[in-house]
């Protein structure tokens, strides 16, 4: 499940970069991935999904 969330996060970051027309860097991407996974995990664990 965590791998699927990581893949989704990667796609979201790529799409967002295209929307805003900017390149992203690995450090910023990692922070966004970690944030997404933490929030997705928290909401899943809390049963709010």
PDBQT receptor file of N, H, CA, C and O in Angstrom, charges set to zero:
ATOM      1  N   UNK A   1       0.818  -1.188   0.000  1.00  0.00    +0.000 N 
ATOM      2  CA  UNK A   1       0.000   0.000   0.000  1.00  0.00    +0.000 C 
ATOM      3  C   UNK A   1       0.865   1.256   0.000  1.00  0.00    +0.000 C 
ATOM      4  O   UNK A   1       0.564   2.224  -0.699  1.00  0.00    +0.000 OA
ATOM      5  N   UNK A   2       1.946   1.238   0.790  1.00  0.00    +0.000 N 
ATOM      6  H   UNK A   2       2.191   0.451   1.358  1.00  0.00    +0.000 HD
ATOM      7  CA  UNK A   2       2.833   2.403   0.854  1.00  0.00    +0.000 C 
ATOM      8  C   UNK A   2       3.456   2.679  -0.518  1.00  0.00    +0.000 C 
ATOM      9  O   UNK A   2       3.636   3.834  -0.903  1.00  0.00    +0.000 OA
ATOM     10  N   UNK A   3       3.784   1.611  -1.252  1.00  0.00    +0.000 N 
ATOM     11  H   UNK A   3       3.638   0.672  -0.940  1.00  0.00    +0.000 HD
ATOM     12  CA  UNK A   3       4.374   1.793  -2.587  1.00  0.00    +0.000 C 
ATOM     13  C   UNK A   3       3.378   2.465  -3.529  1.00  0.00    +0.000 C 
ATOM     14  O   UNK A   3       3.760   3.329  -4.318  1.00  0.00    +0.000 OA
ATOM     15  N   UNK A   4       2.118   2.081  -3.454  1.00  0.00    +0.000 N 
ATOM     16  H   UNK A   4       1.808   1.379  -2.813  1.00  0.00    +0.000 HD
ATOM     17  CA  UNK A   4       1.089   2.702  -4.290  1.00  0.00    +0.000 C 
ATOM     18  C   UNK A   4       0.943   4.176  -3.939  1.00  0.00    +0.000 C 
ATOM     19  O   UNK A   4       0.806   5.012  -4.832  1.00  0.00    +0.000 OA
ATOM     20  N   UNK A   5       0.972   4.504  -2.657  1.00  0.00    +0.000 N 
ATOM     21  H   UNK A   5       1.083   3.825  -1.932  1.00  0.00    +0.000 HD
ATOM     22  CA  UNK A   5       0.877   5.903  -2.237  1.00  0.00    +0.000 C 
ATOM     23  C   UNK A   5       2.067   6.702  -2.747  1.00  0.00    +0.000 C 
ATOM     24  O   UNK A   5       1.915   7.853  -3.157  1.00  0.00    +0.000 OA
ATOM     25  N   UNK A   6       3.254   6.096  -2.723  1.00  0.00    +0.000 N 
ATOM     26  H   UNK A   6       3.378   5.161  -2.390  1.00  0.00    +0.000 HD
ATOM     27  CA  UNK A   6       4.454   6.771  -3.215  1.00  0.00    +0.000 C 
ATOM     28  C   UNK A   6       4.346   7.029  -4.716  1.00  0.00    +0.000 C 
ATOM     29  O   UNK A   6       4.758   8.085  -5.195  1.00  0.00    +0.000 OA
ATOM     30  N   UNK A   7       3.795   6.073  -5.455  1.00  0.00    +0.000 N 
ATOM     31  H   UNK A   7       3.460   5.215  -5.065  1.00  0.00    +0.000 HD
ATOM     32  CA  UNK A   7       3.618   6.255  -6.895  1.00  0.00    +0.000 C 
ATOM     33  C   UNK A   7       2.607   7.362  -7.178  1.00  0.00    +0.000 C 
ATOM     34  O   UNK A   7       2.804   8.170  -8.085  1.00  0.00    +0.000 OA
ATOM     35  N   UNK A   8       1.538   7.396  -6.410  1.00  0.00    +0.000 N 
ATOM     36  H   UNK A   8       1.378   6.739  -5.674  1.00  0.00    +0.000 HD
ATOM     37  CA  UNK A   8       0.534   8.450  -6.574  1.00  0.00    +0.000 C 
ATOM     38  C   UNK A   8       1.160   9.807  -6.271  1.00  0.00    +0.000 C 
ATOM     39  O   UNK A   8       0.944  10.773  -7.003  1.00  0.00    +0.000 OA
ATOM     40  N   UNK A   9       1.928   9.877  -5.199  1.00  0.00    +0.000 N 
ATOM     41  H   UNK A   9       2.103   9.092  -4.605  1.00  0.00    +0.000 HD
ATOM     42  CA  UNK A   9       2.583  11.133  -4.842  1.00  0.00    +0.000 C 
ATOM     43  C   UNK A   9       3.497  11.602  -5.960  1.00  0.00    +0.000 C 
ATOM     44  O   UNK A   9       3.527  12.788  -6.287  1.00  0.00    +0.000 OA
ATOM     45  N   UNK A  10       4.242  10.676  -6.546  1.00  0.00    +0.000 N 
ATOM     46  H   UNK A  10       4.218   9.712  -6.280  1.00  0.00    +0.000 HD
ATOM     47  CA  UNK A  10       5.139  11.013  -7.639  1.00  0.00    +0.000 C 
ATOM     48  C   UNK A  10       4.372  11.588  -8.825  1.00  0.00    +0.000 C 
ATOM     49  O   UNK A  10       4.800  12.576  -9.422  1.00  0.00    +0.000 OA
ATOM     50  N   UNK A  11       3.257  10.983  -9.164  1.00  0.00    +0.000 N 
ATOM     51  H   UNK A  11       2.910  10.180  -8.679  1.00  0.00    +0.000 HD
ATOM     52  CA  UNK A  11       2.430  11.483 -10.260  1.00  0.00    +0.000 C 
ATOM     53  C   UNK A  11       1.846  12.858  -9.950  1.00  0.00    +0.000 C 
ATOM     54  O   UNK A  11       1.775  13.720 -10.826  1.00  0.00    +0.000 OA
ATOM     55  N   UNK A  12       1.434  13.056  -8.719  1.00  0.00    +0.000 N 
ATOM     56  H   UNK A  12       1.492  12.355  -8.008  1.00  0.00    +0.000 HD
ATOM     57  CA  UNK A  12       0.874  14.348  -8.317  1.00  0.00    +0.000 C 
ATOM     58  C   UNK A  12       1.934  15.434  -8.423  1.00  0.00    +0.000 C 
ATOM     59  O   UNK A  12       1.653  16.530  -8.908  1.00  0.00    +0.000 OA
ATOM     60  N   UNK A  13       3.143  15.142  -7.975  1.00  0.00    +0.000 N 
ATOM     61  H   UNK A  13       3.371  14.251  -7.581  1.00  0.00    +0.000 HD
ATOM     62  CA  UNK A  13       4.225  16.127  -8.046  1.00  0.00    +0.000 C 
ATOM     63  C   UNK A  13       4.537  16.463  -9.505  1.00  0.00    +0.000 C 
ATOM     64  O   UNK A  13       4.705  17.633  -9.849  1.00  0.00    +0.000 OA
ATOM     65  N   UNK A  14       4.614  15.467 -10.345  1.00  0.00    +0.000 N 
ATOM     66  H   UNK A  14       4.478  14.516 -10.066  1.00  0.00    +0.000 HD
ATOM     67  CA  UNK A  14       4.902  15.701 -11.758  1.00  0.00    +0.000 C 
ATOM     68  C   UNK A  14       3.807  16.539 -12.406  1.00  0.00    +0.000 C 
ATOM     69  O   UNK A  14       4.097  17.453 -13.178  1.00  0.00    +0.000 OA
ATOM     70  N   UNK A  15       2.559  16.234 -12.098  1.00  0.00    +0.000 N 
ATOM     71  H   UNK A  15       2.323  15.492 -11.471  1.00  0.00    +0.000 HD
ATOM     72  CA  UNK A  15       1.446  16.994 -12.656  1.00  0.00    +0.000 C 
ATOM     73  C   UNK A  15       1.455  18.428 -12.148  1.00  0.00    +0.000 C 
ATOM     74  O   UNK A  15       1.235  19.364 -12.916  1.00  0.00    +0.000 OA
ATOM     75  N   UNK A  16       1.706  18.601 -10.870  1.00  0.00    +0.000 N 
ATOM     76  H   UNK A  16       1.885  17.840 -10.245  1.00  0.00    +0.000 HD
ATOM     77  CA  UNK A  16       1.740  19.948 -10.294  1.00  0.00    +0.000 C 
ATOM     78  C   UNK A  16       2.863  20.776 -10.914  1.00  0.00    +0.000 C 
ATOM     79  O   UNK A  16       2.680  21.964 -11.179  1.00  0.00    +0.000 OA
ATOM     80  N   UNK A  17       4.010  20.169 -11.145  1.00  0.00    +0.000 N 
ATOM     81  H   UNK A  17       4.159  19.204 -10.930  1.00  0.00    +0.000 HD
ATOM     82  CA  UNK A  17       5.126  20.882 -11.761  1.00  0.00    +0.000 C 
ATOM     83  C   UNK A  17       4.754  21.347 -13.171  1.00  0.00    +0.000 C 
ATOM     84  O   UNK A  17       5.131  22.445 -13.582  1.00  0.00    +0.000 OA
ATOM     85  N   UNK A  18       4.024  20.524 -13.903  1.00  0.00    +0.000 N 
ATOM     86  H   UNK A  18       3.718  19.633 -13.569  1.00  0.00    +0.000 HD
ATOM     87  CA  UNK A  18       3.598  20.918 -15.251  1.00  0.00    +0.000 C 
ATOM     88  C   UNK A  18       2.579  22.046 -15.187  1.00  0.00    +0.000 C 
ATOM     89  O   UNK A  18       2.611  22.961 -16.010  1.00  0.00    +0.000 OA
ATOM     90  N   UNK A  19       1.687  21.989 -14.228  1.00  0.00    +0.000 N 
ATOM     91  H   UNK A  19       1.660  21.246 -13.559  1.00  0.00    +0.000 HD
ATOM     92  CA  UNK A  19       0.663  23.025 -14.098  1.00  0.00    +0.000 C 
ATOM     93  C   UNK A  19       1.295  24.381 -13.806  1.00  0.00    +0.000 C 
ATOM     94  O   UNK A  19       0.914  25.385 -14.408  1.00  0.00    +0.000 OA
ATOM     95  N   UNK A  20       2.244  24.417 -12.900  1.00  0.00    +0.000 N 
ATOM     96  H   UNK A  20       2.554  23.601 -12.411  1.00  0.00    +0.000 HD
ATOM     97  CA  UNK A  20       2.864  25.686 -12.547  1.00  0.00    +0.000 C 
ATOM     98  C   UNK A  20       4.051  26.022 -13.444  1.00  0.00    +0.000 C 
ATOM     99  O   UNK A  20       4.614  27.113 -13.350  1.00  0.00    +0.000 OA
ATOM    100  N   UNK A  21       4.430  25.092 -14.308  1.00  0.00    +0.000 N 
ATOM    101  H   UNK A  21       3.973  24.206 -14.384  1.00  0.00    +0.000 HD
ATOM    102  CA  UNK A  21       5.493  25.343 -15.274  1.00  0.00    +0.000 C 
ATOM    103  C   UNK A  21       6.870  25.458 -14.655  1.00  0.00    +0.000 C 
ATOM    104  O   UNK A  21       7.715  26.203 -15.152  1.00  0.00    +0.000 OA
ATOM    105  N   UNK A  22       7.105  24.738 -13.588  1.00  0.00    +0.000 N 
ATOM    106  H   UNK A  22       6.419  24.132 -13.184  1.00  0.00    +0.000 HD
ATOM    107  CA  UNK A  22       8.398  24.804 -12.921  1.00  0.00    +0.000 C 
ATOM    108  C   UNK A  22       8.982  23.416 -12.767  1.00  0.00    +0.000 C 
ATOM    109  O   UNK A  22       8.268  22.418 -12.661  1.00  0.00    +0.000 OA
ATOM    110  N   UNK A  23      10.290  23.388 -12.758  1.00  0.00    +0.000 N 
ATOM    111  H   UNK A  23      10.869  24.198 -12.844  1.00  0.00    +0.000 HD
ATOM    112  CA  UNK A  23      10.995  22.162 -12.427  1.00  0.00    +0.000 C 
ATOM    113  C   UNK A  23      11.072  22.069 -10.911  1.00  0.00    +0.000 C 
ATOM    114  O   UNK A  23      11.119  23.084 -10.216  1.00  0.00    +0.000 OA
ATOM    115  N   UNK A  24      11.085  20.880 -10.423  1.00  0.00    +0.000 N 
ATOM    116  H   UNK A  24      11.047  20.055 -10.988  1.00  0.00    +0.000 HD
ATOM    117  CA  UNK A  24      11.228  20.685  -8.990  1.00  0.00    +0.000 C 
ATOM    118  C   UNK A  24      12.557  19.989  -8.723  1.00  0.00    +0.000 C 
ATOM    119  O   UNK A  24      13.130  19.365  -9.616  1.00  0.00    +0.000 OA
ATOM    120  N   UNK A  25      13.031  20.096  -7.515  1.00  0.00    +0.000 N 
ATOM    121  H   UNK A  25      12.565  20.603  -6.790  1.00  0.00    +0.000 HD
ATOM    122  CA  UNK A  25      14.289  19.417  -7.195  1.00  0.00    +0.000 C 
ATOM    123  C   UNK A  25      14.020  18.230  -6.274  1.00  0.00    +0.000 C 
ATOM    124  O   UNK A  25      12.953  18.123  -5.669  1.00  0.00    +0.000 OA
ATOM    125  N   UNK A  26      14.987  17.362  -6.182  1.00  0.00    +0.000 N 
ATOM    126  H   UNK A  26      15.854  17.449  -6.674  1.00  0.00    +0.000 HD
ATOM    127  CA  UNK A  26      14.808  16.112  -5.435  1.00  0.00    +0.000 C 
ATOM    128  C   UNK A  26      14.500  16.366  -3.963  1.00  0.00    +0.000 C 
ATOM    129  O   UNK A  26      13.665  15.672  -3.383  1.00  0.00    +0.000 OA
ATOM    130  N   UNK A  27      15.154  17.341  -3.352  1.00  0.00    +0.000 N 
ATOM    131  H   UNK A  27      15.833  17.905  -3.823  1.00  0.00    +0.000 HD
ATOM    132  CA  UNK A  27      14.926  17.612  -1.928  1.00  0.00    +0.000 C 
ATOM    133  C   UNK A  27      13.494  18.104  -1.696  1.00  0.00    +0.000 C 
ATOM    134  O   UNK A  27      12.830  17.662  -0.759  1.00  0.00    +0.000 OA
ATOM    135  N   UNK A  28      13.026  19.007  -2.536  1.00  0.00    +0.000 N 
ATOM    136  H   UNK A  28      13.566  19.366  -3.298  1.00  0.00    +0.000 HD
ATOM    137  CA  UNK A  28      11.655  19.510  -2.407  1.00  0.00    +0.000 C 
ATOM    138  C   UNK A  28      10.662  18.388  -2.677  1.00  0.00    +0.000 C 
ATOM    139  O   UNK A  28       9.658  18.265  -1.975  1.00  0.00    +0.000 OA
ATOM    140  N   UNK A  29      10.933  17.569  -3.687  1.00  0.00    +0.000 N 
ATOM    141  H   UNK A  29      11.749  17.668  -4.258  1.00  0.00    +0.000 HD
ATOM    142  CA  UNK A  29      10.053  16.440  -3.994  1.00  0.00    +0.000 C 
ATOM    143  C   UNK A  29       9.962  15.482  -2.810  1.00  0.00    +0.000 C 
ATOM    144  O   UNK A  29       8.874  15.021  -2.465  1.00  0.00    +0.000 OA
ATOM    145  N   UNK A  30      11.095  15.185  -2.191  1.00  0.00    +0.000 N 
ATOM    146  H   UNK A  30      11.979  15.559  -2.471  1.00  0.00    +0.000 HD
ATOM    147  CA  UNK A  30      11.098  14.249  -1.067  1.00  0.00    +0.000 C 
ATOM    148  C   UNK A  30      10.266  14.795   0.081  1.00  0.00    +0.000 C 
ATOM    149  O   UNK A  30       9.535  14.048   0.732  1.00  0.00    +0.000 OA
ATOM    150  N   UNK A  31      10.373  16.091   0.332  1.00  0.00    +0.000 N 
ATOM    151  H   UNK A  31      10.967  16.698  -0.197  1.00  0.00    +0.000 HD
ATOM    152  CA  UNK A  31       9.581  16.704   1.402  1.00  0.00    +0.000 C 
ATOM    153  C   UNK A  31       8.090  16.602   1.084  1.00  0.00    +0.000 C 
ATOM    154  O   UNK A  31       7.283  16.314   1.968  1.00  0.00    +0.000 OA
ATOM    155  N   UNK A  32       7.724  16.837  -0.172  1.00  0.00    +0.000 N 
ATOM    156  H   UNK A  32       8.379  17.071  -0.891  1.00  0.00    +0.000 HD
ATOM    157  CA  UNK A  32       6.321  16.728  -0.564  1.00  0.00    +0.000 C 
ATOM    158  C   UNK A  32       5.831  15.288  -0.483  1.00  0.00    +0.000 C 
ATOM    159  O   UNK A  32       4.716  15.042  -0.025  1.00  0.00    +0.000 OA
ATOM    160  N   UNK A  33       6.648  14.335  -0.921  1.00  0.00    +0.000 N 
ATOM    161  H   UNK A  33       7.554  14.534  -1.293  1.00  0.00    +0.000 HD
ATOM    162  CA  UNK A  33       6.276  12.921  -0.837  1.00  0.00    +0.000 C 
ATOM    163  C   UNK A  33       6.038  12.523   0.619  1.00  0.00    +0.000 C 
ATOM    164  O   UNK A  33       5.035  11.894   0.956  1.00  0.00    +0.000 OA
ATOM    165  N   UNK A  34       6.989  12.908   1.469  1.00  0.00    +0.000 N 
ATOM    166  H   UNK A  34       7.804  13.419   1.195  1.00  0.00    +0.000 HD
ATOM    167  CA  UNK A  34       6.876  12.555   2.881  1.00  0.00    +0.000 C 
ATOM    168  C   UNK A  34       5.615  13.149   3.499  1.00  0.00    +0.000 C 
ATOM    169  O   UNK A  34       4.920  12.493   4.276  1.00  0.00    +0.000 OA
ATOM    170  N   UNK A  35       5.334  14.390   3.145  1.00  0.00    +0.000 N 
ATOM    171  H   UNK A  35       5.899  14.922   2.514  1.00  0.00    +0.000 HD
ATOM    172  CA  UNK A  35       4.141  15.051   3.662  1.00  0.00    +0.000 C 
ATOM    173  C   UNK A  35       2.880  14.338   3.178  1.00  0.00    +0.000 C 
ATOM    174  O   UNK A  35       1.964  14.084   3.960  1.00  0.00    +0.000 OA
ATOM    175  N   UNK A  36       2.840  14.019   1.883  1.00  0.00    +0.000 N 
ATOM    176  H   UNK A  36       3.584  14.226   1.247  1.00  0.00    +0.000 HD
ATOM    177  CA  UNK A  36       1.679  13.322   1.330  1.00  0.00    +0.000 C 
ATOM    178  C   UNK A  36       1.472  11.976   2.006  1.00  0.00    +0.000 C 
ATOM    179  O   UNK A  36       0.360  11.635   2.410  1.00  0.00    +0.000 OA
ATOM    180  N   UNK A  37       2.554  11.215   2.126  1.00  0.00    +0.000 N 
ATOM    181  H   UNK A  37       3.458  11.492   1.798  1.00  0.00    +0.000 HD
ATOM    182  CA  UNK A  37       2.445   9.890   2.726  1.00  0.00    +0.000 C 
ATOM    183  C   UNK A  37       2.038   9.967   4.192  1.00  0.00    +0.000 C 
ATOM    184  O   UNK A  37       1.270   9.135   4.674  1.00  0.00    +0.000 OA
ATOM    185  N   UNK A  38       2.548  10.954   4.888  1.00  0.00    +0.000 N 
ATOM    186  H   UNK A  38       3.173  11.629   4.497  1.00  0.00    +0.000 HD
ATOM    187  CA  UNK A  38       2.177  11.115   6.294  1.00  0.00    +0.000 C 
ATOM    188  C   UNK A  38       0.694  11.439   6.422  1.00  0.00    +0.000 C 
ATOM    189  O   UNK A  38       0.003  10.869   7.265  1.00  0.00    +0.000 OA
ATOM    190  N   UNK A  39       0.205  12.353   5.587  1.00  0.00    +0.000 N 
ATOM    191  H   UNK A  39       0.767  12.817   4.902  1.00  0.00    +0.000 HD
ATOM    192  CA  UNK A  39      -1.208  12.731   5.645  1.00  0.00    +0.000 C 
ATOM    193  C   UNK A  39      -2.103  11.595   5.164  1.00  0.00    +0.000 C 
ATOM    194  O   UNK A  39      -3.142  11.329   5.769  1.00  0.00    +0.000 OA
ATOM    195  N   UNK A  40      -1.719  10.931   4.097  1.00  0.00    +0.000 N 
ATOM    196  H   UNK A  40      -0.876  11.147   3.605  1.00  0.00    +0.000 HD
ATOM    197  CA  UNK A  40      -2.530   9.828   3.580  1.00  0.00    +0.000 C 
ATOM    198  C   UNK A  40      -2.576   8.696   4.586  1.00  0.00    +0.000 C 
ATOM    199  O   UNK A  40      -3.623   8.081   4.791  1.00  0.00    +0.000 OA
ATOM    200  N   UNK A  41      -1.442   8.417   5.213  1.00  0.00    +0.000 N 
ATOM    201  H   UNK A  41      -0.592   8.916   5.047  1.00  0.00    +0.000 HD
ATOM    202  CA  UNK A  41      -1.396   7.373   6.231  1.00  0.00    +0.000 C 
ATOM    203  C   UNK A  41      -2.244   7.745   7.438  1.00  0.00    +0.000 C 
ATOM    204  O   UNK A  41      -2.971   6.911   7.977  1.00  0.00    +0.000 OA
ATOM    205  N   UNK A  42      -2.146   9.001   7.857  1.00  0.00    +0.000 N 
ATOM    206  H   UNK A  42      -1.555   9.678   7.419  1.00  0.00    +0.000 HD
ATOM    207  CA  UNK A  42      -2.913   9.446   9.009  1.00  0.00    +0.000 C 
ATOM    208  C   UNK A  42      -4.399   9.379   8.750  1.00  0.00    +0.000 C 
ATOM    209  O   UNK A  42      -5.155   8.912   9.602  1.00  0.00    +0.000 OA
ATOM    210  N   UNK A  43      -4.832   9.838   7.587  1.00  0.00    +0.000 N 
ATOM    211  H   UNK A  43      -4.218  10.217   6.896  1.00  0.00    +0.000 HD
ATOM    212  CA  UNK A  43      -6.267   9.825   7.299  1.00  0.00    +0.000 C 
ATOM    213  C   UNK A  43      -6.774   8.390   7.116  1.00  0.00    +0.000 C 
ATOM    214  O   UNK A  43      -7.907   8.082   7.484  1.00  0.00    +0.000 OA
ATOM    215  N   UNK A  44      -5.941   7.515   6.552  1.00  0.00    +0.000 N 
ATOM    216  H   UNK A  44      -5.020   7.765   6.253  1.00  0.00    +0.000 HD
ATOM    217  CA  UNK A  44      -6.328   6.118   6.381  1.00  0.00    +0.000 C 
ATOM    218  C   UNK A  44      -6.421   5.441   7.735  1.00  0.00    +0.000 C 
ATOM    219  O   UNK A  44      -7.365   4.700   8.005  1.00  0.00    +0.000 OA
ATOM    220  N   UNK A  45      -5.439   5.698   8.585  1.00  0.00    +0.000 N 
ATOM    221  H   UNK A  45      -4.672   6.301   8.366  1.00  0.00    +0.000 HD
ATOM    222  CA  UNK A  45      -5.420   5.098   9.908  1.00  0.00    +0.000 C 
ATOM    223  C   UNK A  45      -6.595   5.569  10.755  1.00  0.00    +0.000 C 
ATOM    224  O   UNK A  45      -7.110   4.821  11.586  1.00  0.00    +0.000 OA
ATOM    225  N   UNK A  46      -7.018   6.813  10.542  1.00  0.00    +0.000 N 
ATOM    226  H   UNK A  46      -6.600   7.422   9.867  1.00  0.00    +0.000 HD
ATOM    227  CA  UNK A  46      -8.118   7.374  11.330  1.00  0.00    +0.000 C 
ATOM    228  C   UNK A  46      -9.476   6.930  10.798  1.00  0.00    +0.000 C 
ATOM    229  O   UNK A  46     -10.509   7.170  11.424  1.00  0.00    +0.000 OA
ATOM    230  N   UNK A  47      -9.462   6.270   9.620  1.00  0.00    +0.000 N 
ATOM    231  H   UNK A  47      -8.623   6.075   9.112  1.00  0.00    +0.000 HD
ATOM    232  CA  UNK A  47     -10.714   5.780   9.050  1.00  0.00    +0.000 C 
ATOM    233  C   UNK A  47     -11.538   6.864   8.379  1.00  0.00    +0.000 C 
ATOM    234  O   UNK A  47     -12.739   6.687   8.177  1.00  0.00    +0.000 OA
ATOM    235  N   UNK A  48     -10.906   8.000   8.024  1.00  0.00    +0.000 N 
ATOM    236  H   UNK A  48      -9.930   8.144   8.189  1.00  0.00    +0.000 HD
ATOM    237  CA  UNK A  48     -11.656   9.080   7.415  1.00  0.00    +0.000 C 
ATOM    238  C   UNK A  48     -11.704   8.998   5.901  1.00  0.00    +0.000 C 
ATOM    239  O   UNK A  48     -12.330   9.846   5.266  1.00  0.00    +0.000 OA
ATOM    240  N   UNK A  49     -11.051   7.987   5.293  1.00  0.00    +0.000 N 
ATOM    241  H   UNK A  49     -10.543   7.297   5.808  1.00  0.00    +0.000 HD
ATOM    242  CA  UNK A  49     -11.104   7.803   3.841  1.00  0.00    +0.000 C 
ATOM    243  C   UNK A  49     -12.278   6.991   3.448  1.00  0.00    +0.000 C 
ATOM    244  O   UNK A  49     -12.483   6.735   2.262  1.00  0.00    +0.000 OA
TER     245      UNK A  49
